[in-house]
Amino acid sequence: MVFLLFDRVFPFPVPEVSWSKVVYASDSTLLHAFLSKDDKWRMPVRLDEITPGLEKAFIFKEDRWFYYHPGVNPLSVCRALFNNLRKGRRTSGASTITMQVARLLDPAPRTHGSKIREMFRALQLEWHLDKKEVLQLYFNLLPYGGNTEGVKAASLQYFGEKPKELSLAQIAMLTVIPNNPNALKPGENAELLREKRDFWLKRMGREAVFSPAVVADALNEPLANQRYPLVRKARHLSYRIKDIYAESEIFTTINPSVQHRVEVLSTAYVRRLRSFQIGNLAVLVVNNRTMEVESYLGSAGFDEDAWQGQVDGIKALRSPGSALKPALYAIAFDQGLITPKMVVTDVPQNFAGYRPENYDETWRGKVTVEQALAQSLNLPAVDLLEKVGTDQFASVLAAAGFRWIGSNRGRLGLSLVLGGCGTTLEELTALYAAFANNGIYKPLKYIKADTLAQAEDADSICSPGAAFMITDILTQLRRPDLPNQYKDAANLPEIAWKTGTSYGRRDGWAIGYNKDYTIGVWTGNFPGNGVPELNGADFAVPLLFSIFNAILPARQPGWFVPPPDLDYRLVCSESGLPPDTFCHHQVMDYFIPGVSPAMRCNHLQKHFVNESQTISYCRNCLPEKGYREVFYPYYPPGLIAWYNEMQIPYQKLPPHNPRCPSVKFSGAPVITSLTDGAEYLIIKGRRQQLQLACNAENGVARIYWYLNDKLFRSALPGEKLFFTPAEGRYKISCSDNLGRNSDIWIKVTYI
């Protein structure tokens, strides 16, 4: 009763122990450790992490009756008191393990009063904790010299081993160092340390704590007399998460085997990059089934100050180039705007003053949607974004975790799909992982404990059918972003992938996926300086392929199959639309029933012409006889203008009947050289000119240009004219020979 009263009046002041933050891989191997808040290497260890021999050795040496006394051993106290009185000085302290724990938790000068308080605190510890908890505290707080405390930090620093993997000789060293930690720690006094170790090994052998043969082997084991540097792997991830999570032990999703292979491949590969003045790279490997990040490499070398190695390239905000295009095409599939075999045009076009060009500065005319995406053509993507809507596209990306795009949604334009935005490697990798998961986006997981949050955060960015069509297109090998050395390579991995190259050649991207993994690779310079040779195909794709080949299992994973919401149909090869009676060449195409375009093919249109096919008629001017019906190809005005400019022959509709009494109000020429409402700045003293150009429909024979309602000149369709403007406002009018007219207004200012 007296003890309980004192326990209530003088509760044990258990201080809050500051632990080292320790980061582990998915298999509990150490990745990284950080000093505690009081600058100690003090790593928490559980009893199941300690080899049984360590516990046995400590109890034998320090407190053989540990499991039998209540915290204080009366016999040891009496013996110590007798010896001290007999010799007139302090020869032994009778401290039990529990008393040592009390002293470590509540240090005080070694006096008789302190010893009495230590005994009382030991009784309190045993009253509130069980023996295993006391022993665990003991192993965690033992001093091992300098700023090292606890058997876990000591075993890692002095032996490079976990506490469960120690030999008997190493165990004996750990039992003797705490008696005089600064003098006995490895590297200080090897002979004294060996003497103490061997002394206790021999005692353990004599008293049969361990078998004689095991003790003999331990005595012959060389003395570990050095300090091992602590493991430092996945350093960017470790630094990223250490301040986010309060726990002292953080168990990540990193797969040590995959991380090691990525590091080895990247270290070798970056040497090639640096011969081209491309300084760094970053790699992220995601398990598609769990969304766990199995490898995280923020740069090729964390300690490479010359290459800004401490910058985390996985979090760095960069321009994605063309890497966002698959998301746009997936949305367009779901909106019923396109299907893979649908034919679109890749020709110069003016989008309210924005004139995108292709990466290779060439145009291809008519292409299919899958060719446009596989070849990463810019104009079809911009044209598609105009139809989808920039805000709609940005909203989908924001829902898929693109933070910069989400916060800048109102300021984005058509250049968004070509890289006119900021993204990160982790955002892009998570986006492509969604394609591998039937269009379902889930956040990446870095910590094992985050598994329960996945279902709540899932979001659909596209239908399973759209995701499959994207995968099918990105699997094609006839494409410009397949590096030359892989054209006929036997070790080409079976993956879907896409590259991206930012404006100014500052960033080269490659993101690929199969059923099991999604891997993102970034190459470039962290300061943002461009390199003329840099592109995703030649500098990011080879590393992407190498990593896939290194981590894939011997048996290839199964490939994607068309989902239930997808079907296939015959379409006309000229348009990619369901065939009409005049469509003689047909191909198979995927489509989403009830969503994909259902209109019939219109690549040929019926026109009325005279017998010699020199004049065409509309129904308003059709003669009673002397005409016939003929099919002519339909070409968009922009394609016709490009054909004329490139002098590519095509079947032209004969000029319209000049005596036709009707005036058409649809299909007017589209002015492409100037932007309606724009202001053009001209430097004084220079004879600068403005260009006049338009796109006209098939069958137009002549174009007429007017400046402020005064005829300037007539021209052929596709012909470019130039004029020298005066300062002021201009009304620009363009009419064709059928009477159709377009007007725009511009302002000219001299500076």
C-alpha positions in Angstrom: 0.0 0.0 0.0 2.9 2.4 0.8 4.4 1.7 -2.6 1.1 2.4 -4.4 0.7 5.6 -2.5 4.2 6.7 -3.4 3.6 5.6 -7.0 0.6 7.9 -7.2 2.3 10.8 -5.5 5.6 10.5 -7.4 4.6 9.1 -10.9 7.5 8.0 -13.1 8.4 11.0 -15.3 8.8 9.0 -18.5 10.4 11.4 -21.0 9.4 11.4 -24.7 12.2 9.5 -26.5 13.2 11.2 -29.7 13.7 8.4 -32.3 15.6 8.4 -35.5 13.2 8.5 -38.5 13.8 5.2 -40.3 12.5 4.4 -43.8 12.1 0.8 -44.9 11.4 -1.0 -48.1 8.4 -3.2 -48.7 10.3 -6.2 -47.3 11.4 -4.3 -44.2 15.0 -3.8 -45.4 16.5 -0.5 -44.4 16.4 2.3 -47.0 17.4 5.3 -45.1 17.8 6.6 -41.6 17.9 10.2 -40.2 19.2 11.6 -36.9 16.7 12.1 -34.1 15.7 15.6 -33.0 18.5 15.5 -30.4 21.0 14.4 -33.1 21.2 10.7 -32.0 21.3 7.5 -34.0 18.5 5.9 -32.0 16.5 3.4 -34.0 13.5 1.7 -32.4 13.8 -2.1 -32.3 11.3 -4.8 -31.4 12.2 -8.0 -29.6 11.2 -10.0 -32.6 13.9 -8.2 -34.6 16.6 -9.4 -32.2 18.4 -12.7 -32.4 17.6 -14.8 -29.3 21.3 -15.1 -28.5 21.5 -11.3 -27.9 18.8 -11.5 -25.3 20.4 -14.5 -23.7 23.9 -12.9 -23.6 22.7 -9.6 -22.1 20.6 -11.4 -19.4 23.6 -13.6 -18.5 26.0 -10.7 -18.3 23.8 -8.0 -16.7 21.0 -9.6 -14.8 20.6 -13.4 -14.6 17.5 -13.1 -12.4 15.8 -10.5 -14.6 12.7 -12.6 -15.1 12.3 -13.4 -11.4 12.8 -10.1 -9.4 10.3 -7.2 -9.2 12.8 -4.7 -10.6 15.3 -4.8 -7.8 17.3 -7.9 -6.8 17.6 -7.9 -2.9 20.4 -10.5 -3.0 22.5 -8.4 -5.4 21.9 -5.3 -3.2 23.0 -7.1 -0.1 26.1 -8.5 -1.8 27.1 -5.2 -3.2 26.6 -3.4 0.1 28.7 -6.0 1.9 31.5 -5.8 -0.7 31.5 -2.0 -0.7 31.7 -1.8 3.1 34.4 -4.5 3.3 36.6 -2.7 0.8 35.7 0.8 1.9 34.9 1.8 -1.7 32.3 1.2 -4.4 33.2 -2.0 -6.2 29.8 -3.1 -7.6 26.4 -1.4 -8.0 23.9 -4.3 -8.0 22.0 -2.7 -10.9 19.4 -4.8 -12.6 18.4 -4.3 -16.2 15.3 -2.5 -15.0 17.3 -0.2 -12.8 19.6 0.6 -15.8 16.5 1.4 -17.8 15.3 3.8 -15.1 18.7 5.5 -15.0 18.7 5.8 -18.8 15.2 7.3 -18.8 15.9 9.6 -15.8 19.7 10.3 -15.6 21.1 11.6 -12.3 24.6 11.8 -10.6 25.7 8.5 -9.1 25.0 9.1 -5.4 23.5 7.0 -2.7 20.3 9.0 -2.9 20.2 8.6 -6.7 20.6 4.8 -6.2 17.6 4.7 -3.9 15.5 6.8 -6.3 16.7 4.5 -9.1 15.4 1.4 -7.2 12.1 3.0 -6.6 11.8 4.0 -10.3 12.7 0.4 -11.3 9.9 -0.9 -9.1 7.5 1.5 -10.8 8.6 0.4 -14.2 8.0 -3.3 -13.3 4.6 -2.3 -11.9 3.4 -0.6 -15.1 5.2 -2.6 -17.7 5.8 -6.3 -18.3 9.3 -7.8 -18.6 9.3 -7.8 -22.4 8.5 -4.1 -22.5 11.3 -3.3 -20.0 13.7 -5.4 -22.0 12.7 -3.7 -25.3 13.3 -0.2 -23.7 16.7 -1.5 -22.5 17.8 -2.6 -26.0 16.6 0.7 -27.4 18.4 3.0 -25.0 21.8 1.4 -24.4 24.7 3.8 -25.1 27.2 2.7 -27.7 29.6 5.7 -27.9 29.3 9.0 -29.6 25.7 9.7 -30.7 24.8 6.0 -31.2 22.2 4.5 -28.9 20.4 1.2 -29.0 21.4 -2.2 -30.3 19.8 -1.6 -33.7 21.8 1.5 -34.6 24.9 -0.1 -33.1 24.6 -3.4 -35.1 24.0 -1.5 -38.3 26.9 1.0 -37.8 29.5 -1.4 -36.3 28.7 -4.6 -38.2 26.5 -3.6 -41.2 24.0 -6.2 -40.0 20.5 -6.3 -38.6 20.2 -7.3 -34.9 18.7 -10.6 -36.0 21.7 -11.5 -38.1 24.5 -11.1 -35.6 27.2 -13.7 -34.8 28.1 -14.6 -31.3 31.3 -12.6 -31.4 29.3 -9.5 -32.5 26.7 -10.2 -29.7 29.5 -10.3 -27.2 30.8 -6.9 -28.4 27.4 -5.3 -28.0 27.2 -6.6 -24.4 30.5 -5.1 -23.3 30.6 -1.7 -25.2 27.8 -0.1 -23.0 30.0 -0.6 -19.9 32.5 2.0 -21.3 31.0 3.2 -24.6 33.4 5.9 -25.5 36.5 3.8 -24.8 35.2 0.5 -26.2 33.4 1.6 -29.4 35.0 0.1 -32.5 37.8 2.2 -33.9 39.0 3.5 -30.5 40.8 0.8 -28.6 40.8 -2.5 -30.5 43.0 -4.5 -28.0 40.9 -3.5 -25.0 37.7 -4.3 -26.9 39.0 -7.7 -27.9 40.1 -8.4 -24.3 36.6 -7.6 -22.9 34.9 -9.5 -25.7 36.9 -12.6 -25.3 36.6 -12.5 -21.5 32.9 -12.7 -21.6 32.9 -15.2 -24.4 35.0 -17.6 -22.3 32.7 -17.1 -19.3 29.6 -17.9 -21.5 31.4 -21.0 -22.6 32.4 -22.1 -19.1 28.9 -21.7 -17.8 27.3 -23.4 -20.9 25.3 -20.3 -22.0 26.4 -21.3 -25.5 28.0 -24.5 -26.7 31.8 -24.7 -26.6 32.1 -25.1 -30.4 30.1 -21.9 -31.0 32.2 -20.0 -28.4 35.4 -21.3 -30.0 34.3 -20.0 -33.4 33.4 -16.7 -31.9 36.9 -16.4 -30.3 38.5 -17.0 -33.6 36.3 -14.4 -35.4 38.2 -11.3 -36.4 37.4 -8.2 -34.3 35.0 -5.8 -36.1 36.8 -2.6 -35.6 35.3 -0.2 -38.1 32.2 1.9 -38.6 29.9 1.1 -41.5 28.0 4.0 -43.2 24.3 3.6 -42.8 22.3 2.5 -45.9 21.1 5.4 -48.0 18.8 4.2 -50.8 15.8 5.8 -52.4 17.1 9.1 -50.9 14.7 11.5 -52.7 11.7 9.5 -51.5 13.1 9.2 -48.0 13.6 12.9 -47.7 10.2 13.5 -49.2 8.2 11.5 -46.8 10.2 11.9 -43.5 8.5 15.1 -42.6 5.1 14.0 -43.8 4.7 11.0 -41.5 4.9 11.3 -37.7 5.9 7.7 -37.2 9.5 6.9 -36.4 9.3 3.8 -38.7 8.0 4.3 -42.2 7.4 1.3 -44.4 7.4 2.3 -48.0 6.2 0.3 -51.1 9.7 0.3 -52.6 10.8 -3.1 -54.0 14.5 -3.4 -53.2 15.2 -5.6 -56.2 13.5 -3.3 -58.6 15.0 -0.2 -57.0 18.5 -1.7 -57.3 18.1 -2.6 -61.0 16.8 0.9 -61.8 19.7 2.5 -60.0 22.3 0.4 -61.7 20.8 0.9 -65.2 20.3 4.6 -64.6 23.9 5.2 -63.3 25.3 3.5 -66.4 22.9 5.2 -68.8 23.5 8.8 -67.5 27.1 8.6 -68.7 25.9 8.4 -72.2 23.5 11.3 -71.7 26.3 13.5 -70.3 28.3 13.1 -73.5 25.5 15.1 -75.1 25.4 17.6 -72.2 22.2 16.1 -70.9 22.8 16.1 -67.2 20.2 14.1 -65.4 17.3 11.7 -65.4 14.5 10.5 -63.2 12.6 7.2 -63.1 9.3 6.1 -61.5 8.1 2.5 -61.5 4.5 1.7 -60.5 2.9 -1.6 -59.9 -0.4 -1.3 -61.9 -2.3 -3.9 -59.8 -1.6 -2.2 -56.5 -0.6 1.4 -57.6 2.4 0.9 -55.3 5.6 2.7 -56.3 8.3 0.0 -56.5 11.1 2.3 -57.6 11.7 6.0 -57.0 14.8 7.6 -58.5 14.7 11.4 -58.4 18.1 11.8 -60.1 21.0 9.7 -61.3 23.0 10.6 -58.2 21.9 12.4 -55.0 25.4 13.6 -54.1 26.3 14.9 -57.6 26.3 18.6 -56.8 27.7 19.4 -60.3 24.5 18.0 -61.8 22.0 19.3 -59.1 21.5 15.7 -57.9 19.5 16.6 -54.9 16.7 18.0 -57.1 13.8 15.5 -57.1 13.0 15.1 -60.8 9.9 13.1 -60.0 8.3 16.1 -58.3 9.9 18.8 -60.6 7.4 20.8 -62.6 8.3 20.5 -66.3 6.6 20.9 -69.7 5.3 17.5 -70.9 5.6 18.1 -74.6 3.3 15.6 -76.4 2.9 13.3 -73.4 -0.7 14.5 -72.7 -2.0 13.6 -76.2 -3.3 10.1 -75.3 -5.5 11.6 -72.6 -7.1 14.0 -75.1 -7.7 11.2 -77.7 -9.3 9.0 -75.0 -11.7 11.8 -74.1 -12.5 12.3 -77.8 -13.2 8.6 -78.2 -15.7 8.8 -75.3 -17.3 12.0 -76.7 -18.0 10.2 -80.0 -15.8 12.6 -82.0 -13.4 10.0 -83.4 -12.5 6.4 -83.8 -9.0 5.0 -84.5 -9.4 4.5 -88.3 -11.2 7.8 -88.9 -9.4 10.1 -91.3 -8.4 13.6 -90.3 -6.1 16.2 -91.9 -2.6 17.3 -91.0 -2.2 20.6 -92.9 -1.4 24.1 -91.8 -4.2 25.8 -89.9 -4.8 29.0 -88.1 -6.5 28.8 -84.7 -7.3 32.4 -83.9 -3.6 33.4 -84.4 -2.2 30.1 -83.1 -0.4 28.2 -85.9 1.0 24.9 -84.5 3.6 22.9 -86.5 4.8 19.4 -86.3 8.0 18.3 -84.6 9.7 17.6 -87.9 8.2 20.7 -89.6 6.4 18.7 -92.3 2.8 18.0 -93.0 1.2 14.7 -94.0 -2.2 15.6 -95.5 -4.7 12.9 -94.8 -4.0 10.6 -91.8 -6.0 8.3 -89.6 -6.5 9.1 -86.0 -4.3 6.3 -84.9 -1.5 7.5 -87.2 -1.9 11.0 -85.8 -1.5 9.8 -82.3 1.2 7.2 -83.0 3.2 9.8 -85.0 2.4 12.5 -82.4 1.2 15.0 -85.0 0.5 18.4 -83.5 -2.2 19.9 -85.7 -4.7 17.0 -85.4 -4.3 17.2 -81.7 -4.9 20.9 -81.5 -7.9 20.6 -83.8 -9.2 17.9 -81.6 -8.7 19.9 -78.4 -10.7 22.8 -80.0 -13.6 20.4 -80.5 -13.3 18.8 -77.0 -12.8 22.1 -75.2 -9.8 23.2 -73.3 -11.7 23.5 -70.0 -13.1 20.0 -70.4 -9.7 18.6 -71.0 -8.1 20.5 -68.2 -10.9 19.3 -65.8 -10.2 15.7 -66.6 -6.5 16.2 -66.0 -7.2 18.0 -62.8 -9.3 15.1 -61.6 -6.4 12.8 -62.4 -4.1 14.7 -60.0 -2.5 17.3 -62.3 -2.2 20.1 -59.7 -0.7 22.9 -61.8 -3.2 22.4 -64.6 -6.1 22.3 -62.1 -5.0 25.6 -60.4 -4.4 27.3 -63.8 -7.4 25.9 -65.7 -8.8 29.3 -66.6 -5.6 30.5 -68.3 -4.8 27.6 -70.5 -5.2 27.6 -74.3 -4.9 25.2 -77.2 -1.1 24.8 -76.6 -2.0 22.7 -73.5 -2.0 19.5 -75.5 1.4 20.3 -76.9 3.1 20.9 -73.6 2.0 24.5 -72.8 1.6 23.7 -69.1 3.4 22.3 -66.1 3.3 18.6 -65.0 5.5 16.2 -63.1 6.8 12.7 -63.8 4.6 11.2 -61.0 1.4 12.9 -62.5 2.2 11.5 -66.0 3.1 8.1 -64.7 -0.2 7.9 -62.7 -2.1 9.0 -65.9 -0.7 6.2 -68.0 -1.3 3.7 -65.2 -5.0 4.6 -65.5 -4.9 3.4 -69.2 -3.5 0.1 -67.9 -6.4 0.0 -65.4 -9.4 0.4 -67.8 -9.4 4.2 -67.5 -9.6 4.2 -63.7 -7.2 6.7 -62.1 -5.9 6.0 -58.6 -3.3 7.9 -56.7 0.2 6.5 -56.4 1.0 4.8 -53.1 4.3 5.3 -51.5 3.5 4.0 -48.0 2.2 0.5 -47.2 -0.3 1.9 -44.7 -2.1 3.9 -47.5 -3.8 0.8 -49.0 -7.2 1.6 -47.6 -7.5 5.0 -49.2 -7.4 3.7 -52.8 -11.0 2.9 -53.4 -12.2 6.3 -52.1 -9.7 8.2 -54.4 -10.5 6.3 -57.6 -11.7 8.4 -60.5 -12.6 7.5 -64.1 -10.7 9.5 -66.8 -12.1 7.5 -69.7 -14.1 4.4 -70.5 -12.5 0.9 -70.6 -13.1 1.0 -74.4 -11.3 4.3 -74.9 -8.4 3.1 -72.7 -8.1 -0.1 -74.8 -8.0 1.9 -78.0 -5.3 4.1 -76.6 -3.3 1.1 -75.6 -3.8 -0.5 -79.0 -2.5 2.6 -80.8 0.5 3.1 -78.4 1.6 -0.5 -79.0 2.2 0.1 -82.7 5.9 -0.1 -83.7 5.7 1.9 -87.0 6.3 5.2 -85.4 9.0 7.9 -85.3 9.6 7.6 -81.5 11.0 4.1 -81.9 14.8 4.6 -81.6 16.9 3.4 -84.5 18.8 0.8 -82.5 15.5 -0.9 -81.7 14.1 -1.2 -85.2 14.9 -4.8 -85.5 15.8 -5.6 -81.9 14.9 -9.0 -80.5 14.6 -7.7 -76.9 11.9 -5.1 -77.6 9.5 -5.2 -74.6 5.8 -5.7 -75.2 4.5 -2.4 -73.9 2.4 0.5 -74.9 4.4 3.8 -74.7 4.4 7.4 -75.6 7.2 10.0 -75.7 7.3 13.8 -75.2 9.7 16.5 -76.0 9.2 20.0 -74.6 9.6 23.2 -76.4 13.2 24.2 -76.6 14.3 20.6 -76.2 14.5 21.0 -72.4 12.8 17.7 -71.5 12.7 14.3 -73.0 9.9 12.0 -71.7 9.0 8.3 -72.2 6.1 6.6 -70.3 5.2 3.0 -71.0 3.0 0.3 -69.5 1.9 -3.3 -69.7 -0.5 -5.2 -67.4 2.0 -5.3 -64.5 4.0 -2.0 -64.6 3.9 1.6 -65.6 7.3 3.2 -65.9 8.0 6.9 -66.4 11.4 8.3 -67.5 12.4 11.9 -67.7 15.7 13.1 -69.2 17.1 16.7 -69.3 18.8 19.3 -67.2 17.4 20.5 -63.9 18.3 24.2 -64.6 16.1 24.0 -67.7 18.7 24.6 -70.4 17.8 23.0 -73.7 20.1 20.7 -75.8 19.7 20.6 -79.6 19.8 16.8 -79.7 17.4 16.1 -76.8 14.2 14.3 -77.5 12.2 11.6 -75.8 12.6 9.0 -78.5 16.4 8.9 -78.6 17.2 9.7 -75.0 14.4 8.5 -72.7 13.0 5.4 -74.6 16.2 3.3 -74.5 16.3 3.5 -70.7 12.5 2.8 -70.5 13.0 -0.4 -72.6 16.0 -1.5 -70.6 14.1 -1.2 -67.3 11.2 -3.1 -68.6 13.5 -5.9 -69.8 15.2 -5.9 -66.4 12.2 -6.1 -64.1 9.8 -8.2 -66.2 9.3 -11.8 -65.1 10.6 -14.6 -67.3 7.1 -15.3 -68.4 5.5 -12.3 -70.0 2.3 -11.0 -68.4 -1.0 -11.4 -70.3 -1.9 -8.6 -72.7 -4.9 -6.4 -72.7 -8.2 -7.7 -74.3 -11.1 -5.6 -75.7 -13.5 -4.7 -72.9 -17.3 -5.4 -73.1 -18.1 -1.8 -74.0 -16.0 -2.0 -77.2 -16.9 -3.6 -80.5 -15.6 -3.5 -84.1 -17.0 -2.7 -87.5 -16.1 -2.3 -91.1 -15.4 1.2 -92.2 -14.3 2.9 -95.4 -10.6 3.2 -95.6 -10.9 6.7 -97.2 -12.8 8.3 -94.3 -12.9 5.8 -91.4 -16.7 6.1 -91.3 -19.3 3.3 -91.9 -19.2 2.6 -95.7 -21.7 3.8 -98.3 -22.4 2.0 -101.6 -19.4 3.7 -103.3 -16.9 2.6 -100.6 -15.0 -0.3 -102.2 -12.0 -0.5 -99.8 -13.0 -1.3 -96.2 -11.0 -2.0 -93.0 -11.9 -3.2 -89.5 -12.1 -0.6 -86.8 -12.9 -0.5 -83.1 -15.8 1.7 -81.9 -18.0 2.3 -78.8 -21.6 1.3 -79.7 -24.0 4.2 -79.2 -21.2 6.7 -78.8 -18.8 6.6 -81.8 -19.8 8.5 -85.0 -22.5 6.7 -87.0 -22.8 8.9 -90.1 -22.2 7.3 -93.4 -19.0 7.9 -95.3 -18.9 11.1 -97.4 -15.5 10.9 -99.1 -17.3 11.0 -102.4 -20.1 13.5 -103.2 -22.5 13.5 -106.1 -22.3 16.6 -108.4 -24.0 17.7 -111.6 -21.7 18.4 -114.5 -22.0 19.0 -118.2 -21.1 16.2 -120.6 -17.5 17.3 -121.0 -17.1 17.8 -117.2 -15.9 21.4 -117.6 -18.8 23.1 -115.7 -20.7 22.0 -112.6 -24.2 22.9 -111.7 -26.3 23.3 -108.5 -30.0 22.5 -108.5 -30.8 26.1 -109.0 -29.0 26.3 -112.4 -29.4 22.7 -113.5 -30.3 22.6 -117.3 -33.1 20.4 -118.5 -30.7 18.2 -120.4 -27.1 17.9 -121.3 -25.8 17.0 -117.8 -24.9 14.0 -115.8 -24.2 12.9 -112.2 -20.6 12.3 -111.3 -19.0 11.4 -107.9 -16.1 13.7 -106.9 -13.9 13.4 -103.8 -14.7 15.7 -100.9 -11.7 17.6 -99.6 -11.8 20.1 -96.7 -10.8 23.6 -97.7 -7.6 23.4 -95.7 -6.5 20.2 -97.4 -7.2 21.7 -100.8 -5.1 24.8 -100.0 -2.3 22.5 -98.9 -2.5 20.4 -102.1 -2.3 23.6 -104.2 0.6 24.9 -102.2 2.5 21.6 -102.4 1.5 21.1 -106.0 -0.1 17.7 -105.2 -2.5 16.7 -107.9 -6.1 15.9 -106.9 -9.4 15.5 -108.6 -11.0 19.0 -108.8 -14.6 19.8 -109.2 -15.2 21.8 -112.4 -15.9 25.6 -111.9 -19.5 26.4 -111.1 -21.9 27.6 -113.8 -21.0 31.3 -114.3 -24.6 32.0 -115.3 -26.0 30.5 -112.0 -28.6 32.9 -110.6 -28.2 31.7 -107.0 -25.7 32.8 -104.4 -24.5 30.3 -101.9 -24.2 31.4 -98.3 -22.3 28.4 -96.9 -18.8 27.3 -97.5 -17.3 30.8 -97.7 -13.5 31.0 -97.9 -11.7 31.0 -94.5 -9.0 33.6 -94.0 -6.0 31.8 -92.6 -3.2 34.4 -92.7 -4.7 37.1 -90.4 -6.6 36.9 -87.1 -9.9 38.6 -86.6 -9.6 41.4 -84.0 -5.8 41.2 -83.8 -3.4 44.2 -83.6 -0.3 44.0 -85.8 2.8 46.0 -84.7 5.0 47.3 -87.5 8.4 49.0 -87.0 8.6 52.4 -88.6 11.0 52.8 -91.5 10.6 49.1 -92.6 8.5 48.1 -95.5 6.9 45.2 -93.7 4.0 43.4 -95.4 1.1 41.4 -94.3 0.0 38.2 -96.0 -3.4 37.4 -97.5 -4.2 33.7 -97.7 -7.4 31.6 -97.3 -8.8 28.1 -97.6 -11.5 27.6 -100.2 -13.8 24.6 -101.0 -13.3 22.3 -103.9 -14.7 23.8 -107.1 -13.8 27.4 -106.4 -12.0 28.9 -109.4 -11.2 32.4 -108.3 -10.7 34.4 -105.0 -11.2 38.2 -104.7 -9.5 40.2 -101.9 -10.9 43.6 -100.6 -9.2 46.1 -98.3 -11.7 48.4 -96.6 -14.3 47.4 -99.3 -12.0 48.2 -102.2 -10.9 45.5 -104.5 -7.2 44.7 -103.9 -6.5 41.8 -106.3 -7.9 38.5 -107.5 -6.0 35.3 -107.1 -6.2 31.5 -107.5 -7.3 29.4 -104.5 -4.3 28.8 -102.4 -2.3 31.7 -103.9 -0.7 33.9 -101.3 -0.7 37.8 -101.7 1.0 40.5 -99.8 0.2 44.2 -99.1 2.0 47.0 -97.3 -0.5 48.5 -94.8 -0.8 52.0 -93.5 -1.5 52.6 -89.8 -5.2 52.2 -88.8 -8.1 49.8 -88.8 -8.6 47.4 -91.8 -11.6 45.5 -93.0 -10.3 42.4 -94.9 -12.8 40.7 -97.1 -12.4 37.5 -99.1 -14.9 36.4 -101.8 -15.0 33.5 -104.2 -16.4 33.2 -107.7 -19.6 31.7 -106.2 -20.4 34.9 -104.3 -19.5 33.6 -100.8 -17.7 36.1 -98.6 -15.8 36.3 -95.3 -14.8 39.4 -93.4 -12.4 40.1 -90.6 -11.1 43.3 -88.9 -7.5 44.0 -87.9 -5.6 47.0 -86.5 -2.1 48.1 -87.7 0.1 50.2 -85.4 3.5 51.6 -86.2 6.1 51.5 -83.4 
